[in-house]
Amino acid sequence: MSRTLASAAPATTPRADPRHDAAGFRPDIEGLRALCVGAVVAFHAFPAMLPGGFIGVDVFFVISGFLITQLLVREIEATGRIDLVDFWARRIRRILPAATLVLCATAVMALFVSAIDARLIGRHIIAAALFYYNWRQAGEAVDYLAQDDRDNPLLHYWSLAVEEQFYLVWPLLLAGTALWLKRCAPRQPAGAAIGIVVGVIAVASLTYCVAVTWANPALAFFDTFARAWQLLAGAMAAVAANGMRSRRPGLSGAIGVACVGVLIASCLLISERTAYPGVAAVAPTLAAALLLLFGGAPGAWPSAILSAAPLRYVGRISFSWYLWHWPLIVFAGMTAAGSGEAPGEAQSAPALIAIAVSFSLAAATYRFVEQPFRHSVALKASRRKTYAVGALLIAAGAASGVAMRAFGPDTVALGNGTFMSLTAIKQDRPVIYSDRCLLRFEDVSYSPCVYGAAAGTRTVVLFGDSHAGNWFSAIDTAARKQGWRLLVRIKASCRPIEAEQIRGNGQPYPECEAWRSRVMAELIATKPDLIVVSSMTNPLPAASEQVTFRWLAGIAPTVVMRDTPVLPETPGDCLKRTSNAGDCVWRFEDLRSPNSYPKSKSADLPAGVSILDVNPRICPNGVCRAITDGRVLMSDKHHLSDSFSRTLAGEFERLLAPAGK
C-alpha cells in the first residue's frame, strides 16, 4: 500500500465552548494545526521534499483527543455528567457541512476528469459520507489489485472516519465513567478515574497497533483501534493539564523546543518505507502530546510563535483546506498525465495551482459554510433541527455517491462496434482471484487450488507471483483439453527467486519466504510432470534466479515465462480518455525493461529449463494495443485480462501435448 495519500484530517474541534472551558481558548493549538496541515499538503504535492509529512496524522489525532477530552472532563467536573445529545449536535454543526460540500463537489469534478472511474468514485463517496471509509480502505489495501491510492481523490476521508468513530465512542465511555463515579465513588476525583481509563485503553491500543503493524501494515494504518492510542495520548495530556496548577515558562519553552524538533525530525526521517504506525509513531505522538501539555504556559516558546496571527488563520481554515487539497492535487495530476506529463504524479505547476486553489476554496468554505452552520442561532436553539440538518447532509453525500455509482459514465468503445464498462474491464480477471488461489500478502498456507482436468494423470504446476496469473486461463484451457491436472501456487508480489524480498512499501516480507519454502517442499514430495514459473520483472540478481532454476530442474522439466510489458496507463483509462482505441497503442521496446524476467540468458540455464516468450502474441509486430484480437489486453497496467489470456491457450497446448503422448 502506498503511504502517499495516508494523512489525517486536521483536528476538527472548534474553539472551546466557554460553558465547558473556563480556561479559555489556546491560540497556539491553532498554529500547530496550521503547521501540520501545511506539512500534509506539502507531502501530498511533493512527497520527495517532505517524506514524513504524513505524520500529520499523529498530530491531528492527538489534538482531537486533547481538545475533546478537555471539554468532556470539565463538563463532568462541573455537572457530574455529559450531555451526549448536545455534544454530538456540536459535532454535526462543525463537521458535516464542509465534509458534505467537498464530497458533492468531488463527484461533480470527477465527471470532467477522463481518467476517473466515476462509478468507483461513487462507492468511495458512499463510504466517506457514512464515515466508515477507513474500514473500506483497509479492506482494499490488502487486496492485491486495489486501485492505486494516488488516483483516489477521497482517500483522505479515512482519517475523518476514524475521528468520527472516536467522537461516537469516547464520550460514551466517559459518560459511563461519570455515572460509575456518581453512584459508586462520589468522592473520587473525576480526573484520576478518567486517567486510569485512558491509560488502560491506550496501552491496549498501542500494543495492538505494534502487533498489527508487523503482521498487516495496511490494516494497522486504517484500523480505528490501532489509531486510538494516538487520540488517547491527547486525552491523557488533557487529563494531566486539567490537574496542573501552573507551568513554568522556561521549562515549558525548553520542552516545547524539544517537541518541535522531534516533529521536524520525524517529517524528515520517517518515510513511506517506515513500518508505520507501530513503534515509529510513538515519537511524534508523544512529542505532540507533550507540546499540548506544556504549551499553555503564558510566555512559553515556541507557543508564542505558534500563536502568530497568520498561523492561527491557517489553523482555523485547516479543516476545509485538508478536505479540498487532496482531490484537487489528484485531479491536477491526472490532467497532467492525460496531456502527456508523467502519469500518476502531479507535476510541479499543476500541484502548485491545486494548492493555491484549494487554499482559496478553504477560506471561502470556512467563511460561508463552516462559520454560518457552527454559529447558527436556529440550529443552536434546536437540537432537533440540528439532527435533522445532519441527517439531510449525510443523505445528500450518500445520494451523490449512489448517483455516481448508478449513472456515472462507465462505458468505453472498443473500436469494433462494441462497448464495455470500465468496471467489467477491471473485473476481467481469472477465477484464481475469487477462489483465493492468488494468495494475499499475509497468507502463507493455501488450499489445493486444483484446476485443468482434476482427474488427470499428469500434473503441471503454475508457480510464481501475480504475473504467473497472467498465464492461468491459457494453461487451464490447455490442461483441460490435454487431460493435465493444473496446480496453482501463486502469491502476491512473492517472486519465485531464492533471495530476501520486501514489500512495495519497503517492509520485510517474511510470509513470502515461508510460502516459497512450503511450495518447494510440496514440489519435492509430489514430483509434478512440468513446472511453469513466472515472475514480474524485478531488481533481484540473476544468480538468485539460477539457484531457483536448478532446484526446480531437479524436480521436473521447467518452463520459465518471459515477463510481459508494463503499460503506461490502463487500457480502460486510455479508452475513456481518448474515446478511440486506435490511439491506445505503445511500442513494445519502449515498455520492456532491459532486465526483463528472467535476467538469465538461455545459454546459462541449467539442463531441463527453457524460456517461453509469448510477447509476440501479446504485442504483435512490436506494438502493444489496448484492444488486441478484439479483447481488452489488460485489466490494469500489467496483468493480462482473463479474456485475452484465453486466446493464448494454443501456446500451452503445444507445450503440453508432446509430454501427454
C-alpha positions in Angstrom: 0.0 0.0 0.0 1.3 3.4 -0.9 1.6 5.9 2.0 1.4 8.8 -0.4 -2.1 9.6 0.5 -2.2 8.4 4.0 -2.6 11.5 6.2 -5.2 12.5 8.7 -7.8 15.2 8.8 -6.9 18.2 11.0 -8.4 18.1 14.4 -11.9 19.2 13.8 -12.6 20.6 17.3 -13.7 24.3 17.4 -12.7 26.8 19.9 -13.5 25.6 23.4 -17.0 26.5 24.4 -16.9 28.9 27.4 -19.6 26.8 29.0 -17.2 23.9 29.2 -13.7 25.6 29.2 -13.2 28.3 31.8 -9.5 28.5 31.0 -10.3 29.9 27.5 -9.0 29.3 24.0 -5.5 28.0 23.2 -4.2 30.1 20.2 -1.0 28.0 20.0 -3.1 24.9 19.0 -4.4 26.8 16.0 -0.9 27.5 15.0 0.1 23.9 15.5 -2.7 22.8 13.3 -1.5 25.2 10.6 2.0 23.7 10.6 0.6 20.2 10.5 -1.8 20.8 7.6 1.0 22.6 5.7 3.2 19.5 6.2 0.5 17.2 4.9 -0.2 19.4 1.9 3.5 19.7 1.0 3.9 15.9 1.4 1.0 15.2 -0.9 2.1 17.6 -3.6 5.9 17.0 -3.3 6.5 13.8 -1.3 10.2 13.8 -2.0 10.5 17.2 -0.3 9.0 16.1 3.0 9.0 12.3 3.1 7.5 12.0 6.6 4.9 14.7 6.2 2.2 12.2 6.7 3.0 12.2 10.5 0.3 14.9 10.5 -2.0 12.0 11.1 -0.5 11.6 14.6 -0.5 15.3 15.5 -4.1 15.9 14.3 -5.3 12.8 16.2 -3.5 13.9 19.3 -5.0 17.4 19.1 -8.5 16.0 18.6 -8.1 13.7 21.7 -6.8 16.6 23.7 -9.5 19.1 23.0 -12.4 16.8 23.1 -11.3 15.2 26.4 -10.6 18.5 27.9 -14.1 19.7 27.2 -15.7 16.5 28.4 -13.7 16.2 31.6 -14.5 19.7 32.6 -18.2 19.1 31.9 -18.1 16.1 34.1 -16.4 18.0 36.9 -18.9 20.9 36.6 -22.2 18.9 36.2 -21.3 15.3 37.0 -22.5 14.1 33.6 -22.0 14.6 29.9 -24.8 15.9 27.7 -24.2 13.5 24.8 -27.0 14.9 22.6 -25.5 18.4 22.8 -22.0 17.1 22.2 -23.0 15.2 19.0 -25.1 18.2 17.9 -21.9 20.4 18.1 -20.0 17.8 16.0 -22.8 17.8 13.4 -22.7 21.6 13.0 -18.9 21.6 12.9 -18.0 18.7 10.6 -20.8 17.7 8.3 -21.4 20.9 6.3 -17.9 21.2 4.9 -17.3 17.5 4.6 -20.5 17.0 2.6 -19.8 20.0 0.4 -16.4 18.6 -0.7 -17.9 15.2 -1.3 -20.5 16.5 -3.6 -18.1 18.8 -5.3 -15.7 15.9 -5.9 -18.5 14.0 -7.5 -19.1 16.8 -9.9 -15.4 17.4 -10.7 -14.9 13.6 -11.3 -17.4 13.8 -14.2 -14.9 16.1 -16.1 -11.7 14.1 -15.4 -11.5 11.4 -18.1 -9.1 9.1 -16.1 -11.6 8.9 -13.2 -13.8 5.8 -12.8 -17.0 7.6 -11.9 -18.8 4.5 -10.6 -15.8 3.5 -8.4 -15.7 7.1 -7.0 -19.4 6.7 -6.3 -18.7 3.8 -4.0 -16.0 5.8 -2.3 -18.3 8.7 -1.7 -20.9 6.5 0.0 -18.3 5.1 2.4 -17.0 8.6 3.1 -20.4 10.1 3.7 -21.3 7.3 6.1 -18.0 7.6 8.0 -16.8 4.0 7.5 -14.2 4.9 4.9 -11.2 3.8 6.9 -12.6 0.2 7.0 -13.3 0.2 3.3 -9.8 1.4 2.6 -8.3 -1.3 5.0 -10.2 -3.9 3.0 -9.0 -2.6 -0.3 -5.4 -2.1 0.9 -5.0 -5.8 1.5 -6.5 -6.6 -2.0 -3.6 -7.0 -4.3 -5.4 -5.4 -7.2 -6.7 -2.4 -5.2 -6.8 0.8 -7.2 -3.6 2.8 -6.9 -4.0 5.1 -3.9 -2.6 8.1 -5.8 -5.6 8.0 -8.1 -8.1 8.1 -5.3 -9.4 11.7 -4.6 -11.2 10.7 -1.5 -8.6 8.6 0.3 -8.0 11.4 2.9 -11.5 10.9 4.3 -10.3 7.8 6.1 -8.9 9.9 8.9 -12.1 11.8 9.3 -13.9 8.5 9.7 -11.5 7.5 12.4 -12.2 10.7 14.3 -15.9 10.5 13.9 -15.8 6.9 15.3 -13.8 8.2 18.2 -16.3 11.1 18.8 -19.1 8.5 18.9 -17.5 6.0 21.3 -15.2 8.1 23.6 -18.0 10.3 25.1 -20.0 7.2 25.8 -17.0 5.7 27.7 -16.5 8.9 29.7 -20.2 9.2 30.4 -20.2 5.6 31.7 -17.2 6.5 33.9 -19.0 9.6 35.2 -22.1 7.5 36.0 -20.0 5.0 37.9 -18.3 7.7 39.9 -21.6 9.3 40.8 -23.0 6.0 42.0 -20.0 4.1 43.4 -17.3 6.6 44.2 -18.7 10.1 44.6 -15.6 11.4 46.4 -13.2 10.1 43.8 -11.7 12.8 41.6 -13.0 12.5 38.1 -9.6 13.2 36.6 -8.0 10.3 38.3 -10.6 7.8 37.3 -10.6 9.0 33.7 -6.8 8.9 33.7 -6.9 5.2 34.6 -9.5 4.5 31.8 -7.4 6.4 29.3 -4.2 4.7 30.3 -5.6 1.1 30.2 -7.2 1.6 26.7 -4.2 3.5 25.3 -1.8 0.7 26.3 -4.0 -2.0 24.9 -4.4 0.0 21.6 -0.6 0.7 21.3 0.1 -3.0 21.9 -2.4 -4.0 19.3 -1.0 -1.3 16.9 2.6 -2.6 17.1 1.5 -6.2 16.6 -0.8 -5.5 13.6 1.8 -3.2 12.0 4.2 -6.1 12.0 1.6 -8.6 10.7 -0.5 -6.4 8.4 0.7 -2.8 7.9 -2.2 -1.9 5.7 -4.8 -2.9 8.3 -2.8 -1.1 11.1 -2.7 2.1 9.2 -6.5 2.4 8.9 -7.8 0.4 11.9 -9.6 2.6 14.3 -8.4 0.7 17.4 -4.8 0.7 16.1 -5.1 4.5 16.0 -7.0 5.0 19.2 -3.8 5.3 21.3 -2.9 8.4 19.5 -6.2 10.1 20.2 -5.8 8.9 23.8 -2.3 10.3 24.1 -4.0 13.7 23.6 -6.7 12.6 26.1 -4.0 11.8 28.7 -2.4 15.2 28.1 -5.8 16.8 28.6 -6.3 15.0 31.9 -2.8 15.9 33.1 -3.2 19.5 32.0 -6.5 19.8 33.8 -4.8 18.9 37.1 -1.7 21.2 36.6 -1.8 24.3 38.7 0.8 26.2 36.8 3.5 25.8 34.2 6.9 27.5 34.3 7.6 29.3 31.0 11.3 28.4 31.0 10.6 24.6 31.4 7.6 24.7 29.1 9.7 26.5 26.5 12.5 24.0 26.6 10.1 21.1 26.4 8.3 22.8 23.5 11.5 23.3 21.5 12.5 19.7 22.0 9.0 18.5 20.9 9.0 20.7 17.8 12.5 19.3 17.0 11.1 15.7 17.2 8.2 16.6 14.9 10.6 18.2 12.4 12.9 15.2 12.5 10.0 12.9 12.1 8.9 14.7 9.0 12.4 14.3 7.5 13.4 10.9 8.7 10.2 8.9 8.6 9.1 7.8 5.1 6.8 5.5 3.2 9.3 2.7 3.8 9.0 3.0 7.6 6.9 0.4 9.4 4.0 2.7 10.3 2.3 3.5 12.6 3.8 0.9 15.0 6.7 1.9 17.2 7.8 4.6 14.7 4.7 6.6 15.5 5.5 6.8 19.2 8.0 9.7 18.9 5.8 12.2 17.0 2.7 11.2 19.0 4.5 11.7 22.4 6.0 14.9 21.2 2.6 16.3 20.1 1.1 15.3 23.5 3.9 16.9 25.5 3.7 20.1 23.3 0.0 20.3 24.1 0.5 19.6 27.8 3.3 22.2 28.4 2.4 24.7 25.6 -0.3 26.6 27.5 2.1 28.4 29.8 2.0 32.2 29.3 5.1 33.4 27.5 6.4 29.9 26.8 8.1 29.5 23.5 7.5 28.1 20.9 3.9 28.6 21.9 4.3 32.3 21.4 5.4 31.7 17.8 2.6 29.2 17.2 0.2 31.9 18.3 1.2 34.3 15.5 -1.9 35.6 13.6 -1.0 34.2 10.2 -0.6 30.7 11.6 -3.8 31.0 13.6 -5.7 31.9 10.4 -4.4 28.9 8.5 -5.2 26.7 11.6 -8.8 28.0 11.5 -9.3 27.0 7.9 -7.2 23.8 8.2 -10.2 21.5 8.2 -11.5 22.9 5.0 -8.1 23.1 3.4 -7.4 19.5 4.3 -10.7 18.4 2.7 -10.1 20.4 -0.6 -6.4 20.0 -1.2 -6.2 16.3 -2.0 -9.0 16.0 -4.6 -7.5 18.9 -6.5 -4.0 17.5 -6.4 -5.2 14.2 -7.7 -7.3 15.8 -10.5 -4.3 18.1 -11.4 -2.0 15.0 -11.6 -4.5 13.1 -13.8 -5.0 16.1 -16.1 -1.2 16.5 -16.4 -0.8 12.8 -17.2 -3.6 13.0 -19.8 -1.8 15.9 -21.5 1.5 13.9 -21.8 3.1 14.6 -18.4 4.4 11.7 -16.4 1.4 9.6 -15.2 0.5 9.1 -11.6 2.2 12.2 -10.2 1.1 15.8 -10.1 3.8 17.9 -11.8 5.1 21.0 -10.1 3.0 23.6 -11.8 -0.3 21.7 -11.6 0.4 20.9 -8.0 1.1 24.5 -7.1 -2.0 25.6 -8.8 -4.0 22.9 -6.9 -2.6 24.1 -3.6 -3.5 27.7 -4.3 -7.0 26.9 -5.5 -7.6 24.6 -2.6 -6.5 27.2 -0.1 -8.8 29.8 -1.7 -11.7 27.3 -1.6 -10.9 26.5 2.1 -11.0 30.2 3.0 -14.4 30.6 1.2 -15.7 27.4 2.8 -14.7 28.5 6.3 -16.4 31.9 5.8 -19.6 30.8 4.0 -20.2 27.3 5.2 -18.3 26.4 8.4 -19.0 29.5 10.3 -22.6 30.0 9.4 -23.5 26.4 10.3 -21.4 26.4 13.5 -22.8 29.6 14.8 -26.4 29.3 13.5 -28.7 30.6 16.2 -31.6 28.5 14.9 -29.5 25.3 15.0 -28.1 26.0 18.4 -31.5 26.7 19.8 -33.0 23.4 18.5 -31.2 20.1 18.7 -34.0 18.5 16.7 -33.2 20.9 13.8 -29.5 20.2 14.1 -30.0 16.5 13.9 -32.4 16.9 11.0 -29.9 19.0 9.1 -27.2 16.4 9.9 -29.4 13.6 8.5 -30.0 15.6 5.4 -26.3 16.3 4.9 -25.4 12.7 5.3 -28.2 11.7 2.9 -27.0 14.3 0.4 -23.4 13.0 0.5 -24.5 9.4 0.2 -27.0 10.2 -2.6 -24.3 11.8 -4.7 -22.4 8.6 -4.3 -25.4 6.5 -5.2 -26.0 8.7 -8.3 -22.4 8.3 -9.4 -22.4 4.6 -8.9 -25.6 4.1 -10.8 -25.4 6.7 -13.6 -21.7 7.8 -13.8 -20.1 7.4 -17.2 -18.7 3.8 -17.3 -18.8 2.6 -20.9 -15.9 2.8 -23.4 -15.8 2.0 -27.1 -13.6 -1.0 -28.0 -13.2 0.2 -31.6 -15.0 -2.7 -33.3 -18.6 -1.5 -32.8 -18.8 -3.0 -29.3 -18.7 -1.3 -25.9 -17.6 -2.4 -22.4 -17.8 -0.9 -19.0 -14.8 0.1 -17.1 -16.0 -2.0 -14.2 -16.1 -5.1 -16.4 -12.6 -4.4 -17.7 -11.2 -4.2 -14.2 -13.1 -7.3 -13.1 -11.9 -9.3 -16.2 -9.6 -11.4 -14.0 -9.1 -15.1 -13.7 -11.0 -17.1 -11.2 -8.0 -17.7 -9.0 -8.7 -14.2 -7.5 -12.2 -15.0 -6.3 -11.1 -18.6 -5.4 -8.3 -17.1 -3.2 -5.7 -19.1 -5.1 -3.7 -15.9 -5.6 -2.6 -15.5 -2.1 -2.5 -12.1 -0.4 0.5 -10.6 1.4 -0.3 -12.1 4.8 -1.2 -15.6 3.5 1.2 -18.5 3.9 -1.0 -21.6 3.8 -3.1 -22.4 0.8 -5.9 -24.6 -0.4 -5.4 -27.4 -3.0 -6.2 -25.0 -5.9 -6.6 -27.8 -8.5 -7.7 -26.8 -12.0 -7.5 -28.2 -15.5 -8.5 -31.9 -15.7 -8.8 -32.6 -12.0 -8.6 -36.4 -12.6 -5.7 -36.1 -15.0 -2.7 -38.5 -14.6 -0.2 -35.8 -15.4 0.4 -32.6 -13.3 1.6 -29.2 -14.3 2.3 -26.6 -11.6 2.0 -22.8 -12.2 4.3 -21.2 -9.7 5.2 -17.5 -9.1 3.9 -14.1 -8.2 0.8 -12.4 -9.6 2.3 -12.3 -13.1 2.1 -16.1 -13.1 -1.7 -15.4 -13.0 -1.3 -13.9 -16.5 -1.0 -17.4 -17.9 -3.6 -19.2 -15.7 -6.6 -19.1 -18.1 -4.5 -20.1 -21.0 -2.9 -23.0 -19.2 -6.2 -24.0 -17.6 -7.8 -24.2 -21.0 -4.9 -26.2 -22.5 -4.7 -28.5 -19.5 -8.4 -29.4 -19.8 -8.0 -30.2 -23.4 -4.8 -32.2 -23.0 -6.0 -34.0 -19.8 -3.5 -32.5 -17.4 -4.1 -31.6 -13.8 -3.2 -28.0 -13.0 -2.0 -26.9 -9.5 -1.8 -23.1 -8.9 0.9 -21.9 -6.5 0.8 -18.1 -6.7 1.3 -15.4 -4.1 1.1 -11.6 -4.5 4.5 -9.9 -5.0 6.4 -13.0 -4.0 9.0 -13.7 -6.7 10.0 -17.3 -7.2 13.6 -16.4 -6.5 15.7 -17.6 -3.6 16.5 -14.1 -2.2 15.3 -12.0 0.7 12.3 -9.9 -0.5 10.5 -6.9 0.6 7.0 -5.5 0.0 6.4 -2.5 -2.2 6.4 -0.2 0.9 9.9 -1.4 1.8 8.9 -3.6 4.7 10.2 -7.1 5.2 8.2 -9.9 3.6 8.7 -13.0 5.7 5.5 -14.5 4.5 7.0 -14.8 1.1 9.9 -16.9 2.2 7.7 -19.1 4.4 5.3 -19.7 1.5 8.1 -20.4 -1.0 9.5 -23.0 1.4 6.2 -24.7 1.6 5.7 -24.8 -2.1 9.3 -26.1 -2.7 8.7 -28.9 -0.1 5.4 -29.8 -1.8 7.0 -29.9 -5.2 9.8 -32.2 -4.0 7.2 -34.5 -2.4 4.7 -34.7 -5.2 7.2 -34.5 -8.2 4.9 -33.0 -10.9 5.5 -33.6 -14.6 6.0 -30.0 -15.5 6.6 -26.7 -13.7 5.7 -23.3 -15.3 7.3 -20.5 -13.4 6.7 -16.8 -13.8 7.6 -13.5 -12.1 7.3 -9.8 -12.5 10.5 -8.1 -13.7 12.4 -7.2 -10.5 15.8 -6.0 -9.3 16.8 -9.3 -7.7 20.1 -10.7 -9.1 20.3 -13.3 -11.9 22.4 -15.5 -9.6 19.4 -15.9 -7.3 17.2 -16.9 -10.3 19.8 -19.6 -11.2 19.5 -21.1 -7.8 15.8 -21.5 -8.1 16.0 -22.8 -11.6 18.5 -25.5 -10.6 16.2 -26.6 -7.7 13.2 -26.7 -10.0 15.0 -28.6 -12.7 16.0 -31.2 -10.2 12.3 -31.8 -9.6 10.7 -31.6 -13.1 11.1 -30.1 -16.5 10.7 -26.3 -16.0 9.4 -23.6 -18.4 10.2 -20.0 -17.5 7.8 -17.4 -18.8 9.3 -14.2 -20.2 7.6 -11.3 -18.4 5.0 -9.1 -20.0 5.5 -5.3 -20.6 4.0 -2.7 -18.2 1.7 -0.3 -19.9 2.0 3.5 -19.1 -1.7 3.6 -18.3 -4.5 1.0 -18.0 -6.3 0.2 -21.3 -9.6 1.3 -19.7 -8.3 4.7 -18.7 -6.8 5.2 -22.2 -10.0 4.2 -23.9 -12.0 6.6 -21.7 -9.5 9.4 -22.2 -9.2 9.2 -25.9 -12.5 7.6 -27.0 -10.5 6.0 -29.7 -8.9 2.5 -29.4 -6.6 3.4 -32.2 -4.9 6.0 -30.0 -4.2 3.5 -27.3 -1.0 1.9 -28.7 2.5 1.7 -27.4 5.8 0.4 -28.8 6.9 -2.8 -27.1 10.5 -1.7 -27.0 9.5 1.4 -25.1 7.8 -0.6 -22.4 10.0 -3.6 -22.0 12.7 -3.4 -19.2 16.2 -4.4 -20.3 16.3 -6.6 -17.2 13.0 -8.3 -18.1 12.5 -11.6 -16.1 14.3 -13.8 -16.5 17.6 -12.0 -16.5 19.4 -15.3 -17.2 20.2 -16.0 -20.8 19.0 -19.2 -22.4 22.6 -20.4 -22.7 23.1 -20.0 -19.0 20.1 -22.0 -17.9 20.6 -25.5 -16.4 19.5 -28.6 -18.3 15.8 -29.1 -18.1 14.9 -25.4 -18.0 13.7 -23.4 -21.1 12.3 -19.9 -21.7 8.9 -19.4 -23.3 8.3 -15.9 -24.7 4.7 -15.2 -25.9 5.2 -11.4 -26.1 5.0 -11.5 -29.9 1.4 -12.7 -29.4 0.7 -10.1 -26.8 2.3 -7.2 -28.8 2.2 -8.3 -32.5 4.8 -6.7 -34.7 6.3 -4.9 -31.7 3.1 -2.9 -31.0 1.0 -3.3 -27.8 -2.6 -2.3 -28.3 -5.3 -1.7 -25.7 -7.6 -3.8 -27.8 -5.9 -6.9 -29.2 -7.7 -9.8 -31.0 -11.0 -7.9 -30.2 -10.4 -8.1 -26.5 -9.1 -5.7 -23.9 -5.4 -6.6 -23.4 -5.0 -6.0 -19.7 -7.3 -5.4 -16.7 -4.8 -3.0 -15.3 -1.3 -1.8 -16.3 0.5 -5.2 -16.1 -2.0 -8.0 -15.6 -3.5 -9.7 -18.7 -7.2 -9.8 -18.8 -8.8 -13.1 -18.4 -10.5 -12.8 -21.9 -7.2 -12.2 -23.6 -5.3 -14.8 -21.7 -7.6 -17.4 -23.0 -6.6 -16.6 -26.6 -3.1 -17.8 -25.7 -4.2 -21.4 -24.9 -2.7 -22.7 -28.1 0.8 -21.7 -27.0 0.4 -24.0 -24.0 -1.4 -26.8 -25.8 1.7 -27.2 -27.9 3.7 -27.2 -24.6 1.6 -29.9 -23.0 0.7 -32.1 -26.0 4.1 -33.7 -26.6 4.5 -34.7 -22.9 1.0 -36.0 -22.8 1.5 -38.6 -25.6 
